[in-house]
Amino acid sequence: MRVVVQRCSRAEVRIDGVTVGQIGRGFLLLVGVTDGDSEAQADLLAKKVAQMRVFEDSEGKMNLALKDVDGAILSISQFTLYADCKKGNRPSFIRAARPETAAPLYDYFNARLRSEYGLQVETGRFGADMKVDFINDGPVTILLDSAEL
């Protein structure tokens, strides 16, 4: 699994012009699933996201986690995180898990963030054409890959 973590001051996702998820301060997550991923990878990444200390403390150091700042998450499924651009100019998405595998694991990941870590998690809709609008705060953008943790 791959998760792009973007610290934001606000984020929202719209489908067909209708806002379906919206947060203030927190994380915009782009979540990709590849074949062979399991709940173990989702658990590991949920823990990393929940405990990631990238918000400034009173001394201006990135030392606070999402819960410390009453932050929320907007989680967006993103199969294009597994694009392969080695050959030609048109990306291949063969490494992205099929929807019947990816959707349940994406849902599980979000559920773990809610149940295990008590975080507010808004989402888009898996497989939908979504318009995501956000303000990257910092900017802070971090790539987490379960294969590298």
Backbone as CSV, one residue per row, in Angstrom:
resi,resn,N_x,N_y,N_z,CA_x,CA_y,CA_z,C_x,C_y,C_z
1,MET,0.846,-1.186,0.000,0.000,0.000,0.000,0.880,1.234,0.000
2,ARG,0.353,2.254,-0.608,1.006,3.555,-0.596,0.007,4.594,-0.122
3,VAL,0.510,5.510,0.700,-0.313,6.618,1.165,0.504,7.895,1.028
4,VAL,-0.045,8.858,0.314,0.536,10.193,0.264,-0.187,11.005,1.329
5,VAL,0.588,11.519,2.285,0.048,12.305,3.399,0.346,13.770,3.106
6,GLN,-0.702,14.578,3.024,-0.520,16.000,2.793,-1.178,16.763,3.943
7,ARG,-0.340,17.486,4.688,-0.884,18.309,5.778,-1.642,19.462,5.139
8,CYS,-2.854,19.681,5.620,-3.678,20.712,4.994,-4.384,21.573,6.034
9,SER,-4.761,22.759,5.596,-5.567,23.617,6.452,-7.053,23.438,6.154
10,ARG,-7.346,22.872,4.972,-8.716,22.475,4.627,-8.659,21.572,3.412
11,ALA,-9.686,20.735,3.247,-9.771,19.866,2.073,-11.224,19.472,1.854
12,GLU,-11.577,19.295,0.597,-12.915,18.797,0.280,-12.880,18.001,-1.009
13,VAL,-13.834,17.088,-1.132,-13.972,16.289,-2.344,-15.418,16.403,-2.819
14,ARG,-15.538,16.608,-4.151,-16.854,16.731,-4.772,-17.023,15.652,-5.836
15,ILE,-18.238,15.164,-5.937,-18.616,14.225,-6.992,-19.849,14.806,-7.670
16,ASP,-19.769,15.007,-8.967,-20.865,15.617,-9.737,-21.309,16.942,-9.126
17,GLY,-20.338,17.727,-8.659,-20.622,19.052,-8.113,-21.121,19.075,-6.683
18,VAL,-21.266,17.913,-6.065,-21.784,17.821,-4.698,-20.637,17.452,-3.753
19,THR,-20.481,18.226,-2.680,-19.459,17.928,-1.687,-19.865,16.685,-0.909
20,VAL,-18.975,15.674,-0.926,-19.261,14.423,-0.224,-18.344,14.208,0.970
21,GLY,-17.299,15.005,1.080,-16.382,14.928,2.208,-15.657,16.248,2.358
22,GLN,-15.501,16.691,3.614,-14.876,17.988,3.846,-14.278,18.026,5.242
23,ILE,-13.067,18.583,5.357,-12.425,18.742,6.664,-11.768,20.116,6.753
24,GLY,-11.430,20.492,7.970,-10.598,21.661,8.208,-9.160,21.189,8.323
25,ARG,-8.492,21.573,9.376,-7.085,21.221,9.597,-6.918,19.707,9.703
26,GLY,-5.874,19.185,9.058,-5.621,17.752,9.164,-4.794,17.231,8.022
27,PHE,-5.174,16.034,7.543,-4.459,15.357,6.470,-5.390,15.066,5.307
28,LEU,-4.899,15.353,4.111,-5.492,14.789,2.904,-4.652,13.560,2.597
29,LEU,-5.289,12.397,2.538,-4.595,11.146,2.222,-5.005,10.661,0.851
30,LEU,-4.012,10.305,0.041,-4.248,9.608,-1.223,-3.782,8.190,-0.979
31,VAL,-4.678,7.219,-1.160,-4.426,5.836,-0.749,-4.474,4.905,-1.958
32,GLY,-3.363,4.194,-2.180,-3.282,3.238,-3.280,-3.023,1.835,-2.766
33,VAL,-3.628,0.859,-3.429,-3.495,-0.544,-3.037,-2.950,-1.320,-4.228
34,THR,-1.997,-2.220,-3.951,-1.442,-3.082,-4.992,-1.747,-4.540,-4.646
35,ASP,-1.605,-5.428,-5.633,-1.826,-6.852,-5.390,-0.886,-7.351,-4.296
36,GLY,-1.389,-8.198,-3.454,-0.594,-8.743,-2.366,-0.725,-7.964,-1.072
37,ASP,-1.313,-6.774,-1.119,-1.533,-6.023,0.120,-2.590,-6.729,0.961
38,SER,-2.469,-6.550,2.265,-3.391,-7.200,3.191,-3.725,-6.246,4.330
39,GLU,-4.521,-6.723,5.256,-4.865,-5.919,6.423,-3.633,-5.566,7.242
40,ALA,-2.601,-6.393,7.199,-1.362,-6.091,7.938,-0.729,-4.794,7.430
41,GLN,-0.693,-4.603,6.105,-0.150,-3.364,5.556,-1.046,-2.175,5.918
42,ALA,-2.347,-2.383,5.850,-3.282,-1.315,6.204,-3.126,-0.921,7.670
43,ASP,-2.953,-1.911,8.547,-2.748,-1.627,9.972,-1.481,-0.808,10.192
44,LEU,-0.405,-1.201,9.530,0.873,-0.510,9.667,0.762,0.941,9.205
45,LEU,0.145,1.147,8.062,0.025,2.507,7.540,-0.948,3.345,8.357
46,ALA,-2.016,2.756,8.853,-2.946,3.499,9.710,-2.228,3.991,10.971
47,LYS,-1.411,3.144,11.556,-0.647,3.534,12.745,0.318,4.673,12.425
48,LYS,1.034,4.549,11.305,1.982,5.595,10.903,1.271,6.930,10.705
49,VAL,0.149,6.910,10.017,-0.602,8.136,9.760,-1.098,8.739,11.069
50,ALA,-1.693,7.927,11.902,-2.269,8.417,13.153,-1.212,8.997,14.092
51,GLN,-0.028,8.433,14.069,1.001,8.861,15.017,2.035,9.816,14.406
52,MET,1.883,10.145,13.124,2.838,11.024,12.463,2.810,12.421,13.088
53,ARG,3.984,12.883,13.512,4.086,14.180,14.200,4.632,15.230,13.237
54,VAL,3.720,15.906,12.550,4.118,16.919,11.580,3.423,18.262,11.796
55,PHE,2.769,18.408,12.949,2.154,19.687,13.278,3.036,20.401,14.302
56,GLU,3.120,21.713,14.185,4.026,22.487,15.030,3.540,22.590,16.461
57,ASP,4.501,22.467,17.393,4.215,22.680,18.809,4.420,24.158,19.136
58,SER,4.374,24.509,20.416,4.496,25.907,20.833,5.860,26.507,20.508
59,GLU,6.844,25.662,20.241,8.188,26.138,19.894,8.431,26.145,18.384
60,GLY,7.403,25.834,17.606,7.526,25.851,16.163,8.131,24.599,15.562
61,LYS,8.299,23.555,16.373,8.857,22.295,15.873,7.731,21.355,15.468
62,MET,7.950,20.602,14.390,6.958,19.592,13.990,7.043,18.456,14.999
63,ASN,6.138,18.492,15.971,6.219,17.567,17.104,4.848,17.055,17.541
64,LEU,3.781,17.491,16.885,2.433,17.115,17.308,1.761,16.227,16.255
65,ALA,0.963,15.288,16.743,0.211,14.376,15.876,-1.185,14.942,15.618
66,LEU,-1.908,14.286,14.748,-3.246,14.705,14.347,-4.186,14.908,15.537
67,LYS,-4.209,13.952,16.461,-5.099,14.068,17.630,-4.725,15.248,18.511
68,ASP,-3.430,15.572,18.572,-2.967,16.687,19.410,-3.503,18.030,18.934
69,VAL,-3.853,18.119,17.658,-4.336,19.390,17.097,-5.813,19.308,16.702
70,ASP,-6.511,18.262,17.177,-7.920,18.043,16.829,-8.122,18.035,15.311
71,GLY,-7.190,17.402,14.605,-7.261,17.341,13.154,-8.134,16.198,12.663
72,ALA,-8.458,16.254,11.386,-9.295,15.240,10.744,-8.589,14.759,9.474
73,ILE,-9.177,13.763,8.841,-8.611,13.166,7.628,-9.656,13.179,6.517
74,LEU,-9.195,13.542,5.317,-9.963,13.306,4.104,-9.184,12.271,3.320
75,SER,-9.738,11.074,3.182,-9.070,9.943,2.556,-9.670,9.692,1.172
76,ILE,-8.791,9.668,0.166,-9.209,9.504,-1.225,-8.517,8.281,-1.826
77,SER,-9.279,7.365,-2.407,-8.678,6.212,-3.077,-7.969,6.703,-4.343
78,GLN,-6.780,6.145,-4.615,-5.943,6.680,-5.691,-5.143,5.569,-6.352
79,PHE,-5.758,4.857,-7.300,-5.059,3.744,-7.950,-3.845,4.215,-8.741
80,THR,-3.817,5.485,-9.136,-2.707,5.978,-9.953,-1.389,6.067,-9.175
81,LEU,-1.405,5.846,-7.869,-0.156,5.802,-7.107,0.711,4.618,-7.531
82,TYR,0.107,3.657,-8.219,0.859,2.503,-8.712,1.067,2.561,-10.225
83,ALA,1.127,3.770,-10.771,1.407,3.927,-12.198,2.836,3.491,-12.499
84,ASP,3.000,2.798,-13.604,4.322,2.378,-14.079,4.598,3.151,-15.365
85,CYS,5.635,3.970,-15.326,5.957,4.837,-16.469,7.268,4.452,-17.137
86,LYS,7.700,3.211,-16.968,8.996,2.777,-17.508,9.012,2.730,-19.025
87,LYS,7.908,2.331,-19.630,7.856,2.171,-21.082,6.918,3.212,-21.684
88,GLY,7.437,3.998,-22.580,6.605,4.966,-23.282,6.129,6.098,-22.400
89,ASN,5.096,6.781,-22.892,4.578,7.958,-22.200,3.199,7.757,-21.601
90,ARG,2.622,6.591,-21.846,1.301,6.299,-21.286,1.494,5.361,-20.097
91,PRO,1.135,5.815,-18.892,1.336,4.971,-17.708,0.521,3.685,-17.775
92,SER,1.098,2.642,-17.213,0.391,1.377,-17.035,-0.033,1.300,-15.569
93,PHE,-1.216,0.791,-15.336,-1.722,0.672,-13.972,-1.885,-0.787,-13.565
94,ILE,-1.123,-1.662,-14.193,-1.224,-3.099,-13.957,-0.899,-3.454,-12.508
95,ARG,-0.083,-2.649,-11.832,0.292,-2.943,-10.447,-0.783,-2.533,-9.437
96,ALA,-1.736,-1.721,-9.861,-2.835,-1.344,-8.969,-3.759,-2.543,-8.781
97,ALA,-4.181,-2.766,-7.549,-5.086,-3.890,-7.268,-6.434,-3.668,-7.945
98,ARG,-7.069,-4.753,-8.325,-8.415,-4.694,-8.907,-9.386,-4.148,-7.862
99,PRO,-10.452,-3.495,-8.303,-11.407,-2.895,-7.363,-11.966,-3.867,-6.324
100,GLU,-12.203,-5.120,-6.718,-12.767,-6.081,-5.757,-11.792,-6.397,-4.618
101,THR,-10.507,-6.146,-4.832,-9.494,-6.308,-3.787,-9.214,-4.984,-3.095
102,ALA,-9.062,-3.928,-3.886,-8.659,-2.627,-3.353,-9.739,-1.954,-2.499
103,ALA,-10.980,-1.996,-2.936,-12.048,-1.287,-2.221,-12.208,-1.775,-0.775
104,PRO,-12.283,-3.090,-0.526,-12.416,-3.532,0.866,-11.201,-3.157,1.736
105,LEU,-10.008,-3.183,1.156,-8.815,-2.838,1.922,-8.766,-1.334,2.211
106,TYR,-9.179,-0.524,1.254,-9.288,0.920,1.462,-10.302,1.209,2.577
107,ASP,-11.448,0.546,2.543,-12.459,0.718,3.594,-11.927,0.270,4.949
108,TYR,-11.202,-0.831,4.980,-10.617,-1.343,6.217,-9.630,-0.324,6.798
109,PHE,-8.762,0.229,5.951,-7.787,1.230,6.372,-8.493,2.414,7.043
110,ASN,-9.532,2.933,6.415,-10.271,4.065,6.977,-10.970,3.692,8.279
111,ALA,-11.520,2.492,8.331,-12.184,2.024,9.549,-11.199,1.916,10.707
112,ARG,-9.978,1.451,10.424,-8.948,1.362,11.479,-8.587,2.744,12.009
113,LEU,-8.472,3.724,11.126,-8.173,5.088,11.582,-9.266,5.597,12.514
114,ARG,-10.502,5.229,12.220,-11.620,5.660,13.061,-11.665,4.880,14.378
115,SER,-11.652,3.549,14.293,-11.888,2.723,15.475,-10.672,2.600,16.382
116,GLU,-9.503,2.394,15.816,-8.301,2.183,16.622,-7.716,3.487,17.157
117,TYR,-7.844,4.578,16.363,-7.185,5.828,16.731,-8.153,6.968,17.009
118,GLY,-9.449,6.713,16.869,-10.469,7.703,17.215,-10.454,8.953,16.350
119,LEU,-10.049,8.802,15.099,-9.939,9.959,14.218,-11.196,10.145,13.376
120,GLN,-11.500,11.395,13.076,-12.574,11.706,12.138,-12.023,11.483,10.734
121,VAL,-12.688,10.631,9.962,-12.243,10.326,8.611,-13.400,10.526,7.644
122,GLU,-13.225,11.470,6.744,-14.156,11.688,5.644,-13.559,11.006,4.416
123,THR,-14.402,10.623,3.480,-13.908,9.946,2.277,-14.630,10.450,1.038
124,GLY,-14.042,10.123,-0.079,-14.731,10.278,-1.348,-15.510,8.996,-1.594
125,ARG,-15.644,8.610,-2.862,-16.313,7.361,-3.203,-15.378,6.561,-4.095
126,PHE,-15.086,5.350,-3.683,-14.154,4.502,-4.419,-14.582,4.381,-5.880
127,GLY,-13.653,4.652,-6.795,-13.904,4.486,-8.221,-14.627,5.641,-8.895
128,ALA,-15.040,6.637,-8.130,-15.774,7.759,-8.714,-14.811,8.776,-9.319
129,ASP,-15.326,9.594,-10.217,-14.579,10.735,-10.747,-14.740,11.853,-9.728
130,MET,-13.669,12.127,-8.990,-13.729,13.078,-7.878,-12.927,14.329,-8.181
131,LYS,-13.384,15.432,-7.661,-12.664,16.701,-7.720,-12.234,17.024,-6.292
132,VAL,-10.929,17.088,-6.082,-10.378,17.312,-4.749,-9.766,18.708,-4.705
133,ASP,-10.141,19.462,-3.695,-9.643,20.818,-3.509,-9.090,20.895,-2.093
134,PHE,-7.856,21.430,-1.961,-7.274,21.528,-0.621,-6.184,22.583,-0.594
135,ILE,-5.829,22.995,0.599,-4.692,23.887,0.803,-3.636,23.101,1.548
136,ASN,-2.521,22.842,0.863,-1.393,22.118,1.454,-0.692,23.088,2.389
137,ASP,-0.651,22.744,3.660,-0.080,23.598,4.696,1.394,23.289,4.865
138,GLY,2.235,24.244,4.589,3.670,24.075,4.786,4.490,24.464,3.578
139,PRO,4.447,23.777,2.484,3.738,22.517,2.266,4.451,21.333,2.920
140,VAL,3.643,20.419,3.412,4.152,19.162,3.975,3.489,18.033,3.207
141,THR,4.298,17.238,2.507,3.822,16.084,1.754,4.784,14.937,1.994
142,ILE,4.259,13.797,2.446,5.082,12.648,2.806,4.508,11.401,2.132
143,LEU,5.393,10.606,1.519,4.983,9.357,0.888,5.315,8.193,1.807
144,LEU,4.296,7.401,2.133,4.475,6.184,2.915,4.222,4.994,1.999
145,ASP,5.130,4.042,2.008,4.981,2.829,1.213,5.204,1.649,2.142
146,SER,4.213,0.780,2.273,4.307,-0.340,3.213,5.486,-1.264,2.859
147,ALA,5.898,-1.284,1.605,7.035,-2.127,1.197,8.362,-1.583,1.734
148,GLU,8.373,-0.338,2.171,9.599,0.286,2.644,9.605,0.504,4.159
149,LEU,8.554,0.090,4.845,8.473,0.308,6.306,8.826,-0.938,7.061
